[in-house]
């Protein structure tokens, strides 16, 4: 939500208000966001794989960029 590299969550439930769970970064680390406009594409960064899809679980979706945590790695 705030582009600090630590993923935050927004949760919704029927008949309830949405909840925002912020994940504060204790120590800044490197991360990479990749925008891929092709559904079904697979992207690899180092040993991490991501699959571009809007279906992420029961009654949920994700349309944002792919997120790769790099830790202290400075180059990929």
N, CA, C and O atoms as a Tripos MOL2 file, in Angstrom:
@<TRIPOS>MOLECULE
protein
  304   303    76     0     0
PROTEIN
NO_CHARGES

@<TRIPOS>ATOM
      1 N           0.8080   -1.2090    0.0000 N.3       1 UNK1
      2 CA          0.0000    0.0000    0.0000 C.3       1 UNK1
      3 C           0.8430    1.2630    0.0000 C.2       1 UNK1
      4 O           0.4330    2.2870   -0.5470 O.2       1 UNK1
      5 N           2.0170    1.1960    0.6090 N.am      2 UNK2
      6 CA          2.8420    2.4010    0.6920 C.3       2 UNK2
      7 C           4.1710    2.2700   -0.0560 C.2       2 UNK2
      8 O           5.0400    3.1320    0.0770 O.2       2 UNK2
      9 N           4.3370    1.2010   -0.8400 N.am      3 UNK3
     10 CA          5.5350    1.0100   -1.6740 C.3       3 UNK3
     11 C           6.8370    1.0380   -0.8910 C.2       3 UNK3
     12 O           7.8340    1.5830   -1.3620 O.2       3 UNK3
     13 N           6.8350    0.4510    0.3060 N.am      4 UNK4
     14 CA          8.0780    0.3710    1.0750 C.3       4 UNK4
     15 C           8.7570   -0.9870    0.9300 C.2       4 UNK4
     16 O           9.8140   -1.2200    1.5160 O.2       4 UNK4
     17 N           8.1500   -1.8900    0.1450 N.am      5 UNK5
     18 CA          8.7440   -3.2070   -0.0650 C.3       5 UNK5
     19 C           8.2160   -4.2800    0.8590 C.2       5 UNK5
     20 O           8.3590   -5.4670    0.5650 O.2       5 UNK5
     21 N           7.6100   -3.8960    1.9690 N.am      6 UNK6
     22 CA          6.9840   -4.8530    2.8830 C.3       6 UNK6
     23 C           5.5070   -4.9190    2.5270 C.2       6 UNK6
     24 O           4.8100   -3.9060    2.5740 O.2       6 UNK6
     25 N           5.0290   -6.1010    2.1710 N.am      7 UNK7
     26 CA          3.6660   -6.2300    1.6890 C.3       7 UNK7
     27 C           2.6430   -6.0020    2.7850 C.2       7 UNK7
     28 O           2.7800   -6.5120    3.8970 O.2       7 UNK7
     29 N           1.6130   -5.2280    2.4580 N.am      8 UNK8
     30 CA          0.5000   -4.9680    3.3420 C.3       8 UNK8
     31 C          -0.7120   -5.7450    2.8110 C.2       8 UNK8
     32 O          -0.7140   -6.1800    1.6590 O.2       8 UNK8
     33 N          -1.7330   -5.9190    3.6450 N.am      9 UNK9
     34 CA         -2.9260   -6.6660    3.2450 C.3       9 UNK9
     35 C          -4.1730   -5.8450    3.4590 C.2       9 UNK9
     36 O          -4.2620   -5.0600    4.4020 O.2       9 UNK9
     37 N          -5.1440   -6.0330    2.5680 N.am     10 UNK10
     38 CA         -6.4810   -5.5020    2.7520 C.3      10 UNK10
     39 C          -7.4110   -6.7030    2.7710 C.2      10 UNK10
     40 O          -7.4580   -7.4730    1.8130 O.2      10 UNK10
     41 N          -8.1530   -6.8630    3.8670 N.am     11 UNK11
     42 CA         -9.0540   -8.0000    4.0330 C.3      11 UNK11
     43 C         -10.4900   -7.5140    4.0200 C.2      11 UNK11
     44 O         -10.8250   -6.4930    4.6200 O.2      11 UNK11
     45 N         -11.3300   -8.2650    3.3260 N.am     12 UNK12
     46 CA        -12.7500   -7.9540    3.3280 C.3      12 UNK12
     47 C         -13.5310   -9.2020    3.7170 C.2      12 UNK12
     48 O         -13.0810  -10.3260    3.4940 O.2      12 UNK12
     49 N         -14.6910   -8.9940    4.2940 N.am     13 UNK13
     50 CA        -15.5820  -10.0880    4.6620 C.3      13 UNK13
     51 C         -17.0140   -9.6140    4.4780 C.2      13 UNK13
     52 O         -17.3060   -8.4240    4.5980 O.2      13 UNK13
     53 N         -17.8900  -10.5390    4.1890 N.am     14 UNK14
     54 CA        -19.2960  -10.1760    4.0400 C.3      14 UNK14
     55 C         -19.8300   -9.5570    5.3160 C.2      14 UNK14
     56 O         -19.5360  -10.0240    6.4160 O.2      14 UNK14
     57 N         -20.6060   -8.5160    5.1650 N.am     15 UNK15
     58 CA        -21.2490   -7.8400    6.2920 C.3      15 UNK15
     59 C         -20.2500   -7.3140    7.3260 C.2      15 UNK15
     60 O         -20.5770   -7.2250    8.5100 O.2      15 UNK15
     61 N         -19.0580   -6.9730    6.8960 N.am     16 UNK16
     62 CA        -18.0490   -6.4320    7.8180 C.3      16 UNK16
     63 C         -17.2360   -5.3630    7.0850 C.2      16 UNK16
     64 O         -17.1360   -5.3610    5.8580 O.2      16 UNK16
     65 N         -16.6730   -4.4770    7.8580 N.am     17 UNK17
     66 CA        -15.8210   -3.4360    7.2770 C.3      17 UNK17
     67 C         -14.4970   -4.0390    6.8070 C.2      17 UNK17
     68 O         -14.0210   -5.0300    7.3600 O.2      17 UNK17
     69 N         -13.9220   -3.4330    5.7940 N.am     18 UNK18
     70 CA        -12.6080   -3.8740    5.3170 C.3      18 UNK18
     71 C         -11.5660   -3.6170    6.4030 C.2      18 UNK18
     72 O         -11.6780   -2.6590    7.1690 O.2      18 UNK18
     73 N         -10.5570   -4.4790    6.4600 N.am     19 UNK19
     74 CA         -9.4600   -4.3060    7.4280 C.3      19 UNK19
     75 C          -8.1660   -4.1180    6.6630 C.2      19 UNK19
     76 O          -7.9160   -4.8040    5.6710 O.2      19 UNK19
     77 N          -7.3590   -3.2040    7.1150 N.am     20 UNK20
     78 CA         -6.0440   -2.9550    6.5120 C.3      20 UNK20
     79 C          -4.9910   -3.4020    7.5090 C.2      20 UNK20
     80 O          -4.9510   -2.9220    8.6410 O.2      20 UNK20
     81 N          -4.1430   -4.3170    7.0850 N.am     21 UNK21
     82 CA         -3.0530   -4.8010    7.9300 C.3      21 UNK21
     83 C          -1.7400   -4.2620    7.3690 C.2      21 UNK21
     84 O          -1.2840   -4.7000    6.3130 O.2      21 UNK21
     85 N          -1.1450   -3.3240    8.0680 N.am     22 UNK22
     86 CA          0.1010   -2.7040    7.6300 C.3      22 UNK22
     87 C           1.2710   -3.5380    8.1180 C.2      22 UNK22
     88 O           1.2650   -4.0290    9.2470 O.2      22 UNK22
     89 N           2.2530   -3.6930    7.2850 N.am     23 UNK23
     90 CA          3.4510   -4.4580    7.5990 C.3      23 UNK23
     91 C           4.6370   -3.4920    7.6050 C.2      23 UNK23
     92 O           5.2510   -3.2750    6.5600 O.2      23 UNK23
     93 N           4.9690   -2.9140    8.7480 N.am     24 UNK24
     94 CA          6.0700   -1.9510    8.7800 C.3      24 UNK24
     95 C           7.4230   -2.6470    8.5760 C.2      24 UNK24
     96 O           7.6530   -3.7530    9.0650 O.2      24 UNK24
     97 N           8.2890   -1.9810    7.8570 N.am     25 UNK25
     98 CA          9.6350   -2.5170    7.6200 C.3      25 UNK25
     99 C          10.5500   -2.1080    8.7710 C.2      25 UNK25
    100 O          10.7710   -0.9210    9.0130 O.2      25 UNK25
    101 N          11.0730   -3.1000    9.4670 N.am     26 UNK26
    102 CA         12.0060   -2.8060   10.5630 C.3      26 UNK26
    103 C          13.3460   -2.3290   10.0100 C.2      26 UNK26
    104 O          13.9450   -1.3870   10.5270 O.2      26 UNK26
    105 N          13.8030   -2.9940    8.9540 N.am     27 UNK27
    106 CA         15.0640   -2.6180    8.3080 C.3      27 UNK27
    107 C          14.8440   -2.6580    6.8030 C.2      27 UNK27
    108 O          14.3990   -3.6800    6.2800 O.2      27 UNK27
    109 N          15.1370   -1.5930    6.1050 N.am     28 UNK28
    110 CA         14.9130   -1.5560    4.6580 C.3      28 UNK28
    111 C          15.6930   -2.6610    3.9420 C.2      28 UNK28
    112 O          16.8650   -2.9000    4.2310 O.2      28 UNK28
    113 N          15.0330   -3.3120    3.0240 N.am     29 UNK29
    114 CA         15.6570   -4.3380    2.1900 C.3      29 UNK29
    115 C          15.3480   -4.0260    0.7340 C.2      29 UNK29
    116 O          14.4940   -3.1890    0.4410 O.2      29 UNK29
    117 N          16.0270   -4.6810   -0.1580 N.am     30 UNK30
    118 CA         15.7990   -4.4780   -1.5850 C.3      30 UNK30
    119 C          14.6300   -5.3340   -2.0560 C.2      30 UNK30
    120 O          14.4080   -6.4360   -1.5520 O.2      30 UNK30
    121 N          13.8980   -4.8220   -3.0120 N.am     31 UNK31
    122 CA         12.7750   -5.5350   -3.5810 C.3      31 UNK31
    123 C          12.5480   -5.0470   -5.0020 C.2      31 UNK31
    124 O          13.0640   -4.0050   -5.4070 O.2      31 UNK31
    125 N          11.7710   -5.8110   -5.7500 N.am     32 UNK32
    126 CA         11.5330   -5.4960   -7.1560 C.3      32 UNK32
    127 C          10.0660   -5.7010   -7.4710 C.2      32 UNK32
    128 O           9.4830   -6.7270   -7.1180 O.2      32 UNK32
    129 N           9.4660   -4.7190   -8.1400 N.am     33 UNK33
    130 CA          8.1020   -4.8440   -8.6520 C.3      33 UNK33
    131 C           8.1970   -4.9790  -10.1620 C.2      33 UNK33
    132 O           8.9260   -4.2330  -10.8160 O.2      33 UNK33
    133 N           7.4520   -5.9440  -10.7190 N.am     34 UNK34
    134 CA          7.4610   -6.1630  -12.1630 C.3      34 UNK34
    135 C           6.0270   -6.1220  -12.6750 C.2      34 UNK34
    136 O           5.1900   -6.9120  -12.2380 O.2      34 UNK34
    137 N           5.7380   -5.2090  -13.5970 N.am     35 UNK35
    138 CA          4.4280   -5.1310  -14.2280 C.3      35 UNK35
    139 C           4.4500   -6.0100  -15.4750 C.2      35 UNK35
    140 O           5.2330   -5.7660  -16.3930 O.2      35 UNK35
    141 N           3.6050   -7.0190  -15.5110 N.am     36 UNK36
    142 CA          3.5230   -7.9200  -16.6580 C.3      36 UNK36
    143 C           2.0630   -7.9330  -17.1110 C.2      36 UNK36
    144 O           1.2000   -8.4130  -16.3750 O.2      36 UNK36
    145 N           1.7670   -7.4120  -18.3170 N.am     37 UNK37
    146 CA          0.3760   -7.3030  -18.7560 C.3      37 UNK37
    147 C          -0.2030   -8.5710  -19.3810 C.2      37 UNK37
    148 O          -1.3370   -8.5470  -19.8590 O.2      37 UNK37
    149 N           0.5360   -9.6680  -19.3920 N.am     38 UNK38
    150 CA          0.0910  -10.8840  -20.0570 C.3      38 UNK38
    151 C          -0.2960  -11.9460  -19.0380 C.2      38 UNK38
    152 O           0.5660  -12.4780  -18.3390 O.2      38 UNK38
    153 N          -1.5870  -12.2580  -18.9490 N.am     39 UNK39
    154 CA         -2.0320  -13.3170  -18.0450 C.3      39 UNK39
    155 C          -1.4220  -14.6490  -18.4530 C.2      39 UNK39
    156 O          -1.3390  -14.9600  -19.6410 O.2      39 UNK39
    157 N          -1.0050  -15.4170  -17.4930 N.am     40 UNK40
    158 CA         -0.4050  -16.7190  -17.7650 C.3      40 UNK40
    159 C           1.1150  -16.6950  -17.8480 C.2      40 UNK40
    160 O           1.7540  -17.7470  -17.8500 O.2      40 UNK40
    161 N           1.6990  -15.4990  -17.9150 N.am     41 UNK41
    162 CA          3.1620  -15.4030  -17.9900 C.3      41 UNK41
    163 C           3.7790  -15.8570  -16.6810 C.2      41 UNK41
    164 O           3.1890  -15.6950  -15.6120 O.2      41 UNK41
    165 N           4.9720  -16.4260  -16.7730 N.am     42 UNK42
    166 CA          5.7490  -16.7950  -15.5870 C.3      42 UNK42
    167 C           7.0200  -15.9670  -15.5920 C.2      42 UNK42
    168 O           7.6730  -15.8120  -16.6240 O.2      42 UNK42
    169 N           7.3620  -15.4360  -14.4250 N.am     43 UNK43
    170 CA          8.5400  -14.5750  -14.3010 C.3      43 UNK43
    171 C           9.4320  -15.1430  -13.2120 C.2      43 UNK43
    172 O           8.9680  -15.5070  -12.1320 O.2      43 UNK43
    173 N          10.7350  -15.2130  -13.5200 N.am     44 UNK44
    174 CA         11.6980  -15.7040  -12.5440 C.3      44 UNK44
    175 C          12.7030  -14.6140  -12.2400 C.2      44 UNK44
    176 O          13.2390  -13.9750  -13.1450 O.2      44 UNK44
    177 N          12.9540  -14.4070  -10.9550 N.am     45 UNK45
    178 CA         14.0190  -13.5160  -10.4830 C.3      45 UNK45
    179 C          14.8260  -14.3370   -9.4920 C.2      45 UNK45
    180 O          14.3410  -14.6660   -8.4100 O.2      45 UNK45
    181 N          16.0520  -14.6650   -9.8610 N.am     46 UNK46
    182 CA         16.8650  -15.5520   -9.0190 C.3      46 UNK46
    183 C          16.1960  -16.9120   -8.9370 C.2      46 UNK46
    184 O          15.9370  -17.5340   -9.9660 O.2      46 UNK46
    185 N          15.9130  -17.3830   -7.7330 N.am     47 UNK47
    186 CA         15.2350  -18.6670   -7.5360 C.3      47 UNK47
    187 C          13.7300  -18.5130   -7.3170 C.2      47 UNK47
    188 O          13.0240  -19.5020   -7.1200 O.2      47 UNK47
    189 N          13.2440  -17.2760   -7.3510 N.am     48 UNK48
    190 CA         11.8240  -17.0210   -7.1080 C.3      48 UNK48
    191 C          11.0410  -17.0000   -8.4200 C.2      48 UNK48
    192 O          11.4860  -16.4210   -9.4110 O.2      48 UNK48
    193 N           9.8810  -17.6320   -8.4120 N.am     49 UNK49
    194 CA          8.9870  -17.6570   -9.5640 C.3      49 UNK49
    195 C           7.6730  -17.0050   -9.1890 C.2      49 UNK49
    196 O           7.1890  -17.1630   -8.0670 O.2      49 UNK49
    197 N           7.0920  -16.2680  -10.1340 N.am     50 UNK50
    198 CA          5.7430  -15.7160   -9.9700 C.3      50 UNK50
    199 C           4.9680  -16.0150  -11.2510 C.2      50 UNK50
    200 O           5.5250  -16.0420  -12.3490 O.2      50 UNK50
    201 N           3.6810  -16.2370  -11.0780 N.am     51 UNK51
    202 CA          2.7810  -16.5430  -12.1800 C.3      51 UNK51
    203 C           1.7710  -15.4070  -12.2710 C.2      51 UNK51
    204 O           1.1410  -15.0640  -11.2700 O.2      51 UNK51
    205 N           1.6050  -14.8170  -13.4570 N.am     52 UNK52
    206 CA          0.6770  -13.7070  -13.6250 C.3      52 UNK52
    207 C          -0.7380  -14.2570  -13.7540 C.2      52 UNK52
    208 O          -1.0710  -14.9270  -14.7310 O.2      52 UNK52
    209 N          -1.5630  -13.9640  -12.7560 N.am     53 UNK53
    210 CA         -2.9460  -14.4150  -12.7420 C.3      53 UNK53
    211 C          -3.7710  -13.4550  -11.9110 C.2      53 UNK53
    212 O          -3.2360  -12.7650  -11.0430 O.2      53 UNK53
    213 N          -5.0630  -13.4040  -12.1670 N.am     54 UNK54
    214 CA         -5.9390  -12.5980  -11.3220 C.3      54 UNK54
    215 C          -6.5890  -13.4600  -10.2560 C.2      54 UNK54
    216 O          -7.1500  -12.9310   -9.2960 O.2      54 UNK54
    217 N          -6.5250  -14.7700  -10.4020 N.am     55 UNK55
    218 CA         -7.1240  -15.6890   -9.4320 C.3      55 UNK55
    219 C          -6.0690  -16.1050   -8.4180 C.2      55 UNK55
    220 O          -5.1040  -16.7830   -8.7690 O.2      55 UNK55
    221 N          -6.2470  -15.7030   -7.1630 N.am     56 UNK56
    222 CA         -5.2410  -16.0250   -6.1500 C.3      56 UNK56
    223 C          -5.7820  -16.8660   -5.0090 C.2      56 UNK56
    224 O          -5.0110  -17.3130   -4.1600 O.2      56 UNK56
    225 N          -7.0560  -17.0880   -4.9690 N.am     57 UNK57
    226 CA         -7.6590  -17.8720   -3.8990 C.3      57 UNK57
    227 C          -9.1640  -17.7810   -3.9860 C.2      57 UNK57
    228 O          -9.6970  -17.1420   -4.8930 O.2      57 UNK57
    229 N          -9.8440  -18.3990   -3.0740 N.am     58 UNK58
    230 CA        -11.2950  -18.4000   -3.0850 C.3      58 UNK58
    231 C         -11.8400  -16.9820   -2.9410 C.2      58 UNK58
    232 O         -11.5440  -16.2920   -1.9660 O.2      58 UNK58
    233 N         -12.6290  -16.5570   -3.9070 N.am     59 UNK59
    234 CA        -13.3010  -15.2510   -3.8940 C.3      59 UNK59
    235 C         -12.3210  -14.0890   -3.7320 C.2      59 UNK59
    236 O         -12.6590  -13.0830   -3.1080 O.2      59 UNK59
    237 N         -11.1250  -14.2140   -4.2790 N.am     60 UNK60
    238 CA        -10.1530  -13.1290   -4.1870 C.3      60 UNK60
    239 C          -9.5110  -12.9010   -5.5470 C.2      60 UNK60
    240 O          -9.6290  -13.7290   -6.4510 O.2      60 UNK60
    241 N          -8.8380  -11.7790   -5.6780 N.am     61 UNK61
    242 CA         -8.1510  -11.4840   -6.9310 C.3      61 UNK61
    243 C          -6.9580  -10.5880   -6.6440 C.2      61 UNK61
    244 O          -6.8280  -10.0120   -5.5640 O.2      61 UNK61
    245 N          -6.0900  -10.4890   -7.6470 N.am     62 UNK62
    246 CA         -4.8980   -9.6600   -7.5260 C.3      62 UNK62
    247 C          -4.5680   -9.1190   -8.8990 C.2      62 UNK62
    248 O          -4.3410   -9.8910   -9.8300 O.2      62 UNK62
    249 N          -4.5370   -7.8190   -9.0380 N.am     63 UNK63
    250 CA         -4.2500   -7.2110  -10.3300 C.3      63 UNK63
    251 C          -2.9900   -6.3530  -10.2860 C.2      63 UNK63
    252 O          -2.6900   -5.6360  -11.2410 O.2      63 UNK63
    253 N          -2.2650   -6.4260   -9.1970 N.am     64 UNK64
    254 CA         -1.0980   -5.5720   -9.0270 C.3      64 UNK64
    255 C           0.1570   -6.1460   -9.6520 C.2      64 UNK64
    256 O           0.0980   -7.1790  -10.3190 O.2      64 UNK64
    257 N           1.2830   -5.4980   -9.4510 N.am     65 UNK65
    258 CA          2.5480   -5.9910  -10.0020 C.3      65 UNK65
    259 C           3.0320   -7.2250   -9.2390 C.2      65 UNK65
    260 O           2.5950   -7.4900   -8.1190 O.2      65 UNK65
    261 N           3.9240   -7.9580   -9.8550 N.am     66 UNK66
    262 CA          4.5780   -9.0880   -9.1860 C.3      66 UNK66
    263 C           5.6140   -8.5110   -8.2320 C.2      66 UNK66
    264 O           6.2870   -7.5360   -8.5670 O.2      66 UNK66
    265 N           5.7480   -9.0910   -7.0680 N.am     67 UNK67
    266 CA          6.6520   -8.5820   -6.0360 C.3      67 UNK67
    267 C           7.7040   -9.6400   -5.7330 C.2      67 UNK67
    268 O           7.3790  -10.7950   -5.4580 O.2      67 UNK67
    269 N           8.9630   -9.2330   -5.7850 N.am     68 UNK68
    270 CA         10.0760  -10.1330   -5.4620 C.3      68 UNK68
    271 C          10.8890   -9.4940   -4.3430 C.2      68 UNK68
    272 O          11.3940   -8.3810   -4.4920 O.2      68 UNK68
    273 N          11.0120  -10.2000   -3.2240 N.am     69 UNK69
    274 CA         11.8610   -9.7340   -2.1450 C.3      69 UNK69
    275 C          13.2980  -10.1400   -2.4210 C.2      69 UNK69
    276 O          13.5710  -11.3110   -2.6830 O.2      69 UNK69
    277 N          14.2180   -9.1880   -2.3650 N.am     70 UNK70
    278 CA         15.6130   -9.4530   -2.6900 C.3      70 UNK70
    279 C          16.5240   -9.4590   -1.4700 C.2      70 UNK70
    280 O          17.6980   -9.8160   -1.5740 O.2      70 UNK70
    281 N          15.9940   -9.0660   -0.3170 N.am     71 UNK71
    282 CA         16.8390   -9.0380    0.8780 C.3      71 UNK71
    283 C          17.9670   -8.0340    0.7300 C.2      71 UNK71
    284 O          17.7380   -6.8660    0.4170 O.2      71 UNK71
    285 N          19.1920   -8.5020    0.9580 N.am     72 UNK72
    286 CA         20.3500   -7.6020    0.8340 C.3      72 UNK72
    287 C          21.0050   -7.6700   -0.5370 C.2      72 UNK72
    288 O          21.9930   -6.9810   -0.7920 O.2      72 UNK72
    289 N          20.4540   -8.5030   -1.4240 N.am     73 UNK73
    290 CA         20.9900   -8.6020   -2.7860 C.3      73 UNK73
    291 C          20.8340   -7.2710   -3.5050 C.2      73 UNK73
    292 O          19.7500   -6.6870   -3.5050 O.2      73 UNK73
    293 N          21.8960   -6.7940   -4.1110 N.am     74 UNK74
    294 CA         21.8540   -5.4990   -4.7870 C.3      74 UNK74
    295 C          21.6880   -5.5820   -6.2880 C.2      74 UNK74
    296 O          21.3080   -4.6030   -6.9310 O.2      74 UNK74
    297 N          21.9730   -6.7570   -6.8550 N.am     75 UNK75
    298 CA         21.8310   -6.9240   -8.3150 C.3      75 UNK75
    299 C          21.0990   -8.2290   -8.5890 C.2      75 UNK75
    300 O          21.1460   -9.1730   -7.8000 O.2      75 UNK75
    301 N          20.4220   -8.2530   -9.7300 N.am     76 UNK76
    302 CA         19.7150   -9.4680  -10.1290 C.3      76 UNK76
    303 C          20.0510   -9.7990  -11.5650 C.2      76 UNK76
    304 O          19.5580  -10.7910  -12.1020 O.2      76 UNK76
@<TRIPOS>BOND
     1     1     2 1
     2     2     3 1
     3     3     4 2
     4     3     5 am
     5     5     6 1
     6     6     7 1
     7     7     8 2
     8     7     9 am
     9     9    10 1
    10    10    11 1
    11    11    12 2
    12    11    13 am
    13    13    14 1
    14    14    15 1
    15    15    16 2
    16    15    17 am
    17    17    18 1
    18    18    19 1
    19    19    20 2
    20    19    21 am
    21    21    22 1
    22    22    23 1
    23    23    24 2
    24    23    25 am
    25    25    26 1
    26    26    27 1
    27    27    28 2
    28    27    29 am
    29    29    30 1
    30    30    31 1
    31    31    32 2
    32    31    33 am
    33    33    34 1
    34    34    35 1
    35    35    36 2
    36    35    37 am
    37    37    38 1
    38    38    39 1
    39    39    40 2
    40    39    41 am
    41    41    42 1
    42    42    43 1
    43    43    44 2
    44    43    45 am
    45    45    46 1
    46    46    47 1
    47    47    48 2
    48    47    49 am
    49    49    50 1
    50    50    51 1
    51    51    52 2
    52    51    53 am
    53    53    54 1
    54    54    55 1
    55    55    56 2
    56    55    57 am
    57    57    58 1
    58    58    59 1
    59    59    60 2
    60    59    61 am
    61    61    62 1
    62    62    63 1
    63    63    64 2
    64    63    65 am
    65    65    66 1
    66    66    67 1
    67    67    68 2
    68    67    69 am
    69    69    70 1
    70    70    71 1
    71    71    72 2
    72    71    73 am
    73    73    74 1
    74    74    75 1
    75    75    76 2
    76    75    77 am
    77    77    78 1
    78    78    79 1
    79    79    80 2
    80    79    81 am
    81    81    82 1
    82    82    83 1
    83    83    84 2
    84    83    85 am
    85    85    86 1
    86    86    87 1
    87    87    88 2
    88    87    89 am
    89    89    90 1
    90    90    91 1
    91    91    92 2
    92    91    93 am
    93    93    94 1
    94    94    95 1
    95    95    96 2
    96    95    97 am
    97    97    98 1
    98    98    99 1
    99    99   100 2
   100    99   101 am
   101   101   102 1
   102   102   103 1
   103   103   104 2
   104   103   105 am
   105   105   106 1
   106   106   107 1
   107   107   108 2
   108   107   109 am
   109   109   110 1
   110   110   111 1
   111   111   112 2
   112   111   113 am
   113   113   114 1
   114   114   115 1
   115   115   116 2
   116   115   117 am
   117   117   118 1
   118   118   119 1
   119   119   120 2
   120   119   121 am
   121   121   122 1
   122   122   123 1
   123   123   124 2
   124   123   125 am
   125   125   126 1
   126   126   127 1
   127   127   128 2
   128   127   129 am
   129   129   130 1
   130   130   131 1
   131   131   132 2
   132   131   133 am
   133   133   134 1
   134   134   135 1
   135   135   136 2
   136   135   137 am
   137   137   138 1
   138   138   139 1
   139   139   140 2
   140   139   141 am
   141   141   142 1
   142   142   143 1
   143   143   144 2
   144   143   145 am
   145   145   146 1
   146   146   147 1
   147   147   148 2
   148   147   149 am
   149   149   150 1
   150   150   151 1
   151   151   152 2
   152   151   153 am
   153   153   154 1
   154   154   155 1
   155   155   156 2
   156   155   157 am
   157   157   158 1
   158   158   159 1
   159   159   160 2
   160   159   161 am
   161   161   162 1
   162   162   163 1
   163   163   164 2
   164   163   165 am
   165   165   166 1
   166   166   167 1
   167   167   168 2
   168   167   169 am
   169   169   170 1
   170   170   171 1
   171   171   172 2
   172   171   173 am
   173   173   174 1
   174   174   175 1
   175   175   176 2
   176   175   177 am
   177   177   178 1
   178   178   179 1
   179   179   180 2
   180   179   181 am
   181   181   182 1
   182   182   183 1
   183   183   184 2
   184   183   185 am
   185   185   186 1
   186   186   187 1
   187   187   188 2
   188   187   189 am
   189   189   190 1
   190   190   191 1
   191   191   192 2
   192   191   193 am
   193   193   194 1
   194   194   195 1
   195   195   196 2
   196   195   197 am
   197   197   198 1
   198   198   199 1
   199   199   200 2
   200   199   201 am
   201   201   202 1
   202   202   203 1
   203   203   204 2
   204   203   205 am
   205   205   206 1
   206   206   207 1
   207   207   208 2
   208   207   209 am
   209   209   210 1
   210   210   211 1
   211   211   212 2
   212   211   213 am
   213   213   214 1
   214   214   215 1
   215   215   216 2
   216   215   217 am
   217   217   218 1
   218   218   219 1
   219   219   220 2
   220   219   221 am
   221   221   222 1
   222   222   223 1
   223   223   224 2
   224   223   225 am
   225   225   226 1
   226   226   227 1
   227   227   228 2
   228   227   229 am
   229   229   230 1
   230   230   231 1
   231   231   232 2
   232   231   233 am
   233   233   234 1
   234   234   235 1
   235   235   236 2
   236   235   237 am
   237   237   238 1
   238   238   239 1
   239   239   240 2
   240   239   241 am
   241   241   242 1
   242   242   243 1
   243   243   244 2
   244   243   245 am
   245   245   246 1
   246   246   247 1
   247   247   248 2
   248   247   249 am
   249   249   250 1
   250   250   251 1
   251   251   252 2
   252   251   253 am
   253   253   254 1
   254   254   255 1
   255   255   256 2
   256   255   257 am
   257   257   258 1
   258   258   259 1
   259   259   260 2
   260   259   261 am
   261   261   262 1
   262   262   263 1
   263   263   264 2
   264   263   265 am
   265   265   266 1
   266   266   267 1
   267   267   268 2
   268   267   269 am
   269   269   270 1
   270   270   271 1
   271   271   272 2
   272   271   273 am
   273   273   274 1
   274   274   275 1
   275   275   276 2
   276   275   277 am
   277   277   278 1
   278   278   279 1
   279   279   280 2
   280   279   281 am
   281   281   282 1
   282   282   283 1
   283   283   284 2
   284   283   285 am
   285   285   286 1
   286   286   287 1
   287   287   288 2
   288   287   289 am
   289   289   290 1
   290   290   291 1
   291   291   292 2
   292   291   293 am
   293   293   294 1
   294   294   295 1
   295   295   296 2
   296   295   297 am
   297   297   298 1
   298   298   299 1
   299   299   300 2
   300   299   301 am
   301   301   302 1
   302   302   303 1
   303   303   304 2
@<TRIPOS>SUBSTRUCTURE
     1 UNK1         2 RESIDUE 1 A UNK
     2 UNK2         6 RESIDUE 1 A UNK
     3 UNK3        10 RESIDUE 1 A UNK
     4 UNK4        14 RESIDUE 1 A UNK
     5 UNK5        18 RESIDUE 1 A UNK
     6 UNK6        22 RESIDUE 1 A UNK
     7 UNK7        26 RESIDUE 1 A UNK
     8 UNK8        30 RESIDUE 1 A UNK
     9 UNK9        34 RESIDUE 1 A UNK
    10 UNK10       38 RESIDUE 1 A UNK
    11 UNK11       42 RESIDUE 1 A UNK
    12 UNK12       46 RESIDUE 1 A UNK
    13 UNK13       50 RESIDUE 1 A UNK
    14 UNK14       54 RESIDUE 1 A UNK
    15 UNK15       58 RESIDUE 1 A UNK
    16 UNK16       62 RESIDUE 1 A UNK
    17 UNK17       66 RESIDUE 1 A UNK
    18 UNK18       70 RESIDUE 1 A UNK
    19 UNK19       74 RESIDUE 1 A UNK
    20 UNK20       78 RESIDUE 1 A UNK
    21 UNK21       82 RESIDUE 1 A UNK
    22 UNK22       86 RESIDUE 1 A UNK
    23 UNK23       90 RESIDUE 1 A UNK
    24 UNK24       94 RESIDUE 1 A UNK
    25 UNK25       98 RESIDUE 1 A UNK
    26 UNK26      102 RESIDUE 1 A UNK
    27 UNK27      106 RESIDUE 1 A UNK
    28 UNK28      110 RESIDUE 1 A UNK
    29 UNK29      114 RESIDUE 1 A UNK
    30 UNK30      118 RESIDUE 1 A UNK
    31 UNK31      122 RESIDUE 1 A UNK
    32 UNK32      126 RESIDUE 1 A UNK
    33 UNK33      130 RESIDUE 1 A UNK
    34 UNK34      134 RESIDUE 1 A UNK
    35 UNK35      138 RESIDUE 1 A UNK
    36 UNK36      142 RESIDUE 1 A UNK
    37 UNK37      146 RESIDUE 1 A UNK
    38 UNK38      150 RESIDUE 1 A UNK
    39 UNK39      154 RESIDUE 1 A UNK
    40 UNK40      158 RESIDUE 1 A UNK
    41 UNK41      162 RESIDUE 1 A UNK
    42 UNK42      166 RESIDUE 1 A UNK
    43 UNK43      170 RESIDUE 1 A UNK
    44 UNK44      174 RESIDUE 1 A UNK
    45 UNK45      178 RESIDUE 1 A UNK
    46 UNK46      182 RESIDUE 1 A UNK
    47 UNK47      186 RESIDUE 1 A UNK
    48 UNK48      190 RESIDUE 1 A UNK
    49 UNK49      194 RESIDUE 1 A UNK
    50 UNK50      198 RESIDUE 1 A UNK
    51 UNK51      202 RESIDUE 1 A UNK
    52 UNK52      206 RESIDUE 1 A UNK
    53 UNK53      210 RESIDUE 1 A UNK
    54 UNK54      214 RESIDUE 1 A UNK
    55 UNK55      218 RESIDUE 1 A UNK
    56 UNK56      222 RESIDUE 1 A UNK
    57 UNK57      226 RESIDUE 1 A UNK
    58 UNK58      230 RESIDUE 1 A UNK
    59 UNK59      234 RESIDUE 1 A UNK
    60 UNK60      238 RESIDUE 1 A UNK
    61 UNK61      242 RESIDUE 1 A UNK
    62 UNK62      246 RESIDUE 1 A UNK
    63 UNK63      250 RESIDUE 1 A UNK
    64 UNK64      254 RESIDUE 1 A UNK
    65 UNK65      258 RESIDUE 1 A UNK
    66 UNK66      262 RESIDUE 1 A UNK
    67 UNK67      266 RESIDUE 1 A UNK
    68 UNK68      270 RESIDUE 1 A UNK
    69 UNK69      274 RESIDUE 1 A UNK
    70 UNK70      278 RESIDUE 1 A UNK
    71 UNK71      282 RESIDUE 1 A UNK
    72 UNK72      286 RESIDUE 1 A UNK
    73 UNK73      290 RESIDUE 1 A UNK
    74 UNK74      294 RESIDUE 1 A UNK
    75 UNK75      298 RESIDUE 1 A UNK
    76 UNK76      302 RESIDUE 1 A UNK
